[in-house]
Structures are given as C-alpha cells and as structure tokens.
Amino acid sequence: MHPTTTDAPALAQLAALLADTTRARFCLALLDGRAWTAGELARAAGVAASTASDHLSQLVRGGLLVQERQGRHRYVRLADPSVAQLIEDLAGRVGAAPPPARSLRAARATAAQAYARTCYDHLAGRLGVLVHDALLDRGLLDRAGGLTLTPAGLDWCADLGLTVAPLRATRRPLLRDCLDWTERRPHLSGALAAALCARLLDLGWLARGDGRAVRLTPDGAPALAAALGVPAATLAPPATTDTGGGRA
C-alpha cells in the first residue's frame, strides 16, 4: 500500500520525534544494535537522567524504540532493523562534517568508526563500502533488476558458511543499498548483510572495538581480502585508526 496525503499527520509526528538533538543522539548511539540503559544514554548525550527519561518515553510511544526492565534498570533499543535503516538513511543525507576532535584519543575513535563500524547489525564505514564494491566488481551481486545475489554470489556465500534460503523467508529485504553517512557511498544492508557481518565476527576476521567500531584482525585482513579477490592493502585502515579497547 502506497502512502497518501491522509498519512501526512503520522509522518509529521514521526519526523517531530527526530527533530530534537537529544533524541537524535539517542537513536544514533543505539545503532550499535545493543540495549542501553537510560543512564548510559543520558551520559552519552550529556543530559540529565530526568531529561533522558522523558525523551525515551516519547521515542517508545512513537514506536522507534522498545524497552524492557530488568530489576531497577530500564533498557531500550531500536524497535527493529527498519528503524535502524531509517536512522542510517537520514544520517547519510546530512552533509555536515563531524566536529573537530578535542584529543588524540577522540580523533582515533572517530577515525576508527569512519573506517569500520556496525550500522545496527551490518557492516558500515569505509570497509563496508569496500565489501559492497568488491562483491559487485566480482559479479557476486548484480544491479540489473535491483540489487540481487547472482549464482556465483550464492556459491560465495556457501563457501563462507552462509545459508541464504532462510534469509529469503524473512520479511526483511535480502539486500539493499544503504548510503554510508561517512563515505557518502553505499554499503550493504538487509538480511544477508547482517548475516555476513555476524559471520565475519564468528570467524574472527572482525573484532569489536570501542562503541560501534569494528576492526579487521591480523588473520582476518588477508582472509577477507582473499575472499573478496582484492589486494590486502586495499583493506588497510588509515594509520591513525585505533579500534582497540572495550565499550565506549
């Protein structure tokens, strides 16, 4: 069913939910795919706990977030992958550059996330764009009738240990382009992109860093380069990238 003008009030209400800096910061933080407490989000956004609680309630009522309680803690997360896609798509259309880093640590953290990060549950950043382009260049993906997996792509997935058939049975699109907000070019999203990211983490080719950042491991860099059919140097991160450590 296509939207009509009768949907305008609901669309305006949805837009209003994100037309606030604090609520936008919450949604961007939650793109790491994890559940956060209200206190953690308040600290990340630099607001009081009472302020955070009010904003989170609005986002939950609006259907962008879901919440659950464990003891005295209230956890929230993005409602589903479609909400993550919406947030990432909107961020990809913001042309403003990030503010200058105030320390070397902050600069490295920013560079790490620009190089490789999770966008909810799939790979984004420069590395995500490189994977997207390599799969197209090798003929594993095709754009002739929209972004699709070719027979060669199916074989490639099987060699990597990915089973595609169950992914087609979900309501989520198998593959789609997602405009990367740092690279200004597409990376892959959809059910297959999520499964691929999870598989690379399971194989130990990727490891989590601070916040949403991920990094190629010493074994993973040559393995992924070989799988994609590209020189290993193509996947090398910038010299300033630092993805070590735990949760931001």
Secondary structure as a PSIPRED ss2 file (coil, helix, strand):
# PSIPRED VFORMAT (PSIPRED V4.0)

   1 M C   1.000  0.000  0.000
   2 H C   1.000  0.000  0.000
   3 P C   1.000  0.000  0.000
   4 T C   1.000  0.000  0.000
   5 T H   0.000  1.000  0.000
   6 T H   0.000  1.000  0.000
   7 D H   0.000  1.000  0.000
   8 A H   0.000  1.000  0.000
   9 P H   0.000  1.000  0.000
  10 A H   0.000  1.000  0.000
  11 L H   0.000  1.000  0.000
  12 A H   0.000  1.000  0.000
  13 Q H   0.000  1.000  0.000
  14 L H   0.000  1.000  0.000
  15 A H   0.000  1.000  0.000
  16 A H   0.000  1.000  0.000
  17 L H   0.000  1.000  0.000
  18 L H   0.000  1.000  0.000
  19 A C   1.000  0.000  0.000
  20 D C   1.000  0.000  0.000
  21 T H   0.000  1.000  0.000
  22 T H   0.000  1.000  0.000
  23 R H   0.000  1.000  0.000
  24 A H   0.000  1.000  0.000
  25 R H   0.000  1.000  0.000
  26 F H   0.000  1.000  0.000
  27 C H   0.000  1.000  0.000
  28 L H   0.000  1.000  0.000
  29 A H   0.000  1.000  0.000
  30 L H   0.000  1.000  0.000
  31 L H   0.000  1.000  0.000
  32 D H   0.000  1.000  0.000
  33 G C   1.000  0.000  0.000
  34 R C   1.000  0.000  0.000
  35 A C   1.000  0.000  0.000
  36 W E   0.000  0.000  1.000
  37 T E   0.000  0.000  1.000
  38 A H   0.000  1.000  0.000
  39 G H   0.000  1.000  0.000
  40 E H   0.000  1.000  0.000
  41 L H   0.000  1.000  0.000
  42 A H   0.000  1.000  0.000
  43 R H   0.000  1.000  0.000
  44 A H   0.000  1.000  0.000
  45 A H   0.000  1.000  0.000
  46 G C   1.000  0.000  0.000
  47 V C   1.000  0.000  0.000
  48 A C   1.000  0.000  0.000
  49 A H   0.000  1.000  0.000
  50 S H   0.000  1.000  0.000
  51 T H   0.000  1.000  0.000
  52 A H   0.000  1.000  0.000
  53 S H   0.000  1.000  0.000
  54 D H   0.000  1.000  0.000
  55 H H   0.000  1.000  0.000
  56 L H   0.000  1.000  0.000
  57 S H   0.000  1.000  0.000
  58 Q H   0.000  1.000  0.000
  59 L H   0.000  1.000  0.000
  60 V H   0.000  1.000  0.000
  61 R H   0.000  1.000  0.000
  62 G C   1.000  0.000  0.000
  63 G C   1.000  0.000  0.000
  64 L C   1.000  0.000  0.000
  65 L E   0.000  0.000  1.000
  66 V E   0.000  0.000  1.000
  67 Q E   0.000  0.000  1.000
  68 E E   0.000  0.000  1.000
  69 R E   0.000  0.000  1.000
  70 Q E   0.000  0.000  1.000
  71 G C   1.000  0.000  0.000
  72 R C   1.000  0.000  0.000
  73 H E   0.000  0.000  1.000
  74 R E   0.000  0.000  1.000
  75 Y E   0.000  0.000  1.000
  76 V E   0.000  0.000  1.000
  77 R E   0.000  0.000  1.000
  78 L E   0.000  0.000  1.000
  79 A C   1.000  0.000  0.000
  80 D C   1.000  0.000  0.000
  81 P H   0.000  1.000  0.000
  82 S H   0.000  1.000  0.000
  83 V H   0.000  1.000  0.000
  84 A H   0.000  1.000  0.000
  85 Q H   0.000  1.000  0.000
  86 L H   0.000  1.000  0.000
  87 I H   0.000  1.000  0.000
  88 E H   0.000  1.000  0.000
  89 D H   0.000  1.000  0.000
  90 L H   0.000  1.000  0.000
  91 A H   0.000  1.000  0.000
  92 G H   0.000  1.000  0.000
  93 R C   1.000  0.000  0.000
  94 V C   1.000  0.000  0.000
  95 G C   1.000  0.000  0.000
  96 A C   1.000  0.000  0.000
  97 A C   1.000  0.000  0.000
  98 P C   1.000  0.000  0.000
  99 P C   1.000  0.000  0.000
 100 P C   1.000  0.000  0.000
 101 A C   1.000  0.000  0.000
 102 R C   1.000  0.000  0.000
 103 S C   1.000  0.000  0.000
 104 L H   0.000  1.000  0.000
 105 R H   0.000  1.000  0.000
 106 A H   0.000  1.000  0.000
 107 A H   0.000  1.000  0.000
 108 R H   0.000  1.000  0.000
 109 A H   0.000  1.000  0.000
 110 T H   0.000  1.000  0.000
 111 A H   0.000  1.000  0.000
 112 A H   0.000  1.000  0.000
 113 Q H   0.000  1.000  0.000
 114 A H   0.000  1.000  0.000
 115 Y H   0.000  1.000  0.000
 116 A C   1.000  0.000  0.000
 117 R E   0.000  0.000  1.000
 118 T E   0.000  0.000  1.000
 119 C E   0.000  0.000  1.000
 120 Y C   1.000  0.000  0.000
 121 D C   1.000  0.000  0.000
 122 H E   0.000  0.000  1.000
 123 L E   0.000  0.000  1.000
 124 A E   0.000  0.000  1.000
 125 G H   0.000  1.000  0.000
 126 R H   0.000  1.000  0.000
 127 L H   0.000  1.000  0.000
 128 G H   0.000  1.000  0.000
 129 V H   0.000  1.000  0.000
 130 L H   0.000  1.000  0.000
 131 V H   0.000  1.000  0.000
 132 H H   0.000  1.000  0.000
 133 D H   0.000  1.000  0.000
 134 A H   0.000  1.000  0.000
 135 L H   0.000  1.000  0.000
 136 L H   0.000  1.000  0.000
 137 D H   0.000  1.000  0.000
 138 R C   1.000  0.000  0.000
 139 G C   1.000  0.000  0.000
 140 L C   1.000  0.000  0.000
 141 L E   0.000  0.000  1.000
 142 D E   0.000  0.000  1.000
 143 R C   1.000  0.000  0.000
 144 A C   1.000  0.000  0.000
 145 G C   1.000  0.000  0.000
 146 G C   1.000  0.000  0.000
 147 L C   1.000  0.000  0.000
 148 T E   0.000  0.000  1.000
 149 L E   0.000  0.000  1.000
 150 T C   1.000  0.000  0.000
 151 P H   0.000  1.000  0.000
 152 A H   0.000  1.000  0.000
 153 G H   0.000  1.000  0.000
 154 L H   0.000  1.000  0.000
 155 D H   0.000  1.000  0.000
 156 W H   0.000  1.000  0.000
 157 C H   0.000  1.000  0.000
 158 A H   0.000  1.000  0.000
 159 D H   0.000  1.000  0.000
 160 L H   0.000  1.000  0.000
 161 G C   1.000  0.000  0.000
 162 L C   1.000  0.000  0.000
 163 T C   1.000  0.000  0.000
 164 V C   1.000  0.000  0.000
 165 A H   0.000  1.000  0.000
 166 P H   0.000  1.000  0.000
 167 L H   0.000  1.000  0.000
 168 R H   0.000  1.000  0.000
 169 A C   1.000  0.000  0.000
 170 T C   1.000  0.000  0.000
 171 R C   1.000  0.000  0.000
 172 R C   1.000  0.000  0.000
 173 P C   1.000  0.000  0.000
 174 L C   1.000  0.000  0.000
 175 L C   1.000  0.000  0.000
 176 R E   0.000  0.000  1.000
 177 D E   0.000  0.000  1.000
 178 C E   0.000  0.000  1.000
 179 L E   0.000  0.000  1.000
 180 D C   1.000  0.000  0.000
 181 W C   1.000  0.000  0.000
 182 T C   1.000  0.000  0.000
 183 E C   1.000  0.000  0.000
 184 R C   1.000  0.000  0.000
 185 R C   1.000  0.000  0.000
 186 P E   0.000  0.000  1.000
 187 H E   0.000  0.000  1.000
 188 L E   0.000  0.000  1.000
 189 S E   0.000  0.000  1.000
 190 G C   1.000  0.000  0.000
 191 A H   0.000  1.000  0.000
 192 L H   0.000  1.000  0.000
 193 A H   0.000  1.000  0.000
 194 A H   0.000  1.000  0.000
 195 A H   0.000  1.000  0.000
 196 L H   0.000  1.000  0.000
 197 C H   0.000  1.000  0.000
 198 A H   0.000  1.000  0.000
 199 R H   0.000  1.000  0.000
 200 L H   0.000  1.000  0.000
 201 L H   0.000  1.000  0.000
 202 D H   0.000  1.000  0.000
 203 L C   1.000  0.000  0.000
 204 G C   1.000  0.000  0.000
 205 W C   1.000  0.000  0.000
 206 L E   0.000  0.000  1.000
 207 A E   0.000  0.000  1.000
 208 R E   0.000  0.000  1.000
 209 G C   1.000  0.000  0.000
 210 D C   1.000  0.000  0.000
 211 G C   1.000  0.000  0.000
 212 R C   1.000  0.000  0.000
 213 A E   0.000  0.000  1.000
 214 V E   0.000  0.000  1.000
 215 R E   0.000  0.000  1.000
 216 L E   0.000  0.000  1.000
 217 T C   1.000  0.000  0.000
 218 P C   1.000  0.000  0.000
 219 D C   1.000  0.000  0.000
 220 G H   0.000  1.000  0.000
 221 A H   0.000  1.000  0.000
 222 P H   0.000  1.000  0.000
 223 A H   0.000  1.000  0.000
 224 L H   0.000  1.000  0.000
 225 A H   0.000  1.000  0.000
 226 A H   0.000  1.000  0.000
 227 A H   0.000  1.000  0.000
 228 L H   0.000  1.000  0.000
 229 G C   1.000  0.000  0.000
 230 V C   1.000  0.000  0.000
 231 P C   1.000  0.000  0.000
 232 A H   0.000  1.000  0.000
 233 A H   0.000  1.000  0.000
 234 T H   0.000  1.000  0.000
 235 L H   0.000  1.000  0.000
 236 A C   1.000  0.000  0.000
 237 P C   1.000  0.000  0.000
 238 P C   1.000  0.000  0.000
 239 A C   1.000  0.000  0.000
 240 T C   1.000  0.000  0.000
 241 T C   1.000  0.000  0.000
 242 D C   1.000  0.000  0.000
 243 T C   1.000  0.000  0.000
 244 G C   1.000  0.000  0.000
 245 G C   1.000  0.000  0.000
 246 G C   1.000  0.000  0.000
 247 R C   1.000  0.000  0.000
 248 A C   1.000  0.000  0.000
